Amino acid sequence: MPTALLYEQIRRLLQVHVADGMSESSLERLTLLVSGIIGAKSASPARIAKALHSLGLSEAKAESIERRVRRIDNDPQITSGICFHPLARARLLLGRPQELLLVLDPTTQDDRVVMVSAAVWYRGRALPLAWAVWPANTPLAQERFWRRIAALLDEVAPLLPAGVGITWLADRAFGSPAFTDLVVARGWHYLVRVQDQTRCRDRMGRERQVRQLVRERGQRVKLAGQVFKGRSWREGSVLVYWGKRHKRPLCLVSDWRPHWALLALYRRRYSIEASFRDYKSHGWHFEQGQVQALEHLRRLLVGMAIATWVTLSAGSQVAGELLARPSSGRRRTRPYEGKQSLFGLGLERLHEMLSGVSQVELTGQLDHWQAPNWSQQICAYHAQAFLAA
């Protein structure tokens, strides 16, 4: 049965990577959860149950399967530390990246839950590594908030390969010494967007707000100096770019030397916005998940994270097959495959396996860590052949 083939491949993958001591019953539940999320393209227990029933992975009725899925949310062994982190750590190590870009960003589940997610950039998408969730509309004192962010960074640190350069990308919510000090203390680099009224001081001692470095659209300025006067000065670089179509300047601060390449580097932060779409409207429909208890939601997020890694590794495998095909040398426009993300390519491949159209063996490999996003990569591949022809 094609469905069973994918199910068994996911089970073997988890069996290799989950922490020792996980029971067979919990492994079975986790495999069902991940398979159901992929099959249903949803994190809703009702839709997962319906998909598992239609795929023939259980002979029980859909309502019985739904009760079983909801019991998964109560399994104490389904945690990120037991089920997901060993997988992420192993796959990062096997990928042999020379450097990694990590992205930190918050999102919400409707108006119920806030989630701050730490993810690693990969070819235009962001692979989840760790997350923190708490009820929305609940005031958090600054100290409590940054304590949670510090705990999140500590959760990410053991997952990263030793000796690999790490740079964090973050938006204005983290453009503060409260965050950058946490990053520097752990031996990492940062590139963050800051509020345009943030103070800076150049090497000549001239002090001003970063927005005052440019006066009109089309201008850009970079300097090395100091930033964050209100919380005492920190050594850093400032880049301000006011695009011709932008309402306001883009203001960046980093501990790297000032270089225009940092502007292009910061654009990769938007990969996490694309991945949030994969979690919501384009993939797992996270906001329609019907799970409200935080402990249950944390277990569901484990299944979603594993499903995302499986999907992107399948997409990477499809990308490798496409790049191995000889180009005609006549293409001057973006190919159809370049209009899809790696996530979209991977989800399409997994559903081909579920329907029996494809019966390939998933490698689970994530390579080409230094490649640009997938659309740029496939377009450059065909452009190079066109120019050579």
Buried (B, 14 or more C-beta within 10 A) or exposed (E): EBBEBBBEBBBEBBEEBBBEEBEEEBBEBBBBBBBBBBBBBBBBBBBBBBBBBEBEBBEBEBEEBBEBBBEBBEBEBBBBEBBBBBBBBBBBBEBEBEEBBBBBBBBBBEEBBBBBBBBBBBBBBBBBBBBBBBEEEEEEEEEEBBEBBBEBBEBBEEBBBEEBEBBBBBBEBBBBBBBBBBBBEBEBBBBBBBEBEBBBBBEEEEBEBBBBBBEEEEBBBBBEBBBBBEEEBBEBBBBBBBBEEEEEBBBBBBBBEBEEEBBEBBEBBBBBEBBBEBBBEBBBBBBBBBBEEEEBBBBBBBBBBBBBBBBBBBBBBBBEEBBEEEBEEEBEEBBEBBEBBBBBBBBBBBBBBBEEEBEBEBEBEBBBBEBBBBBBBBBEBBBEBBEEE
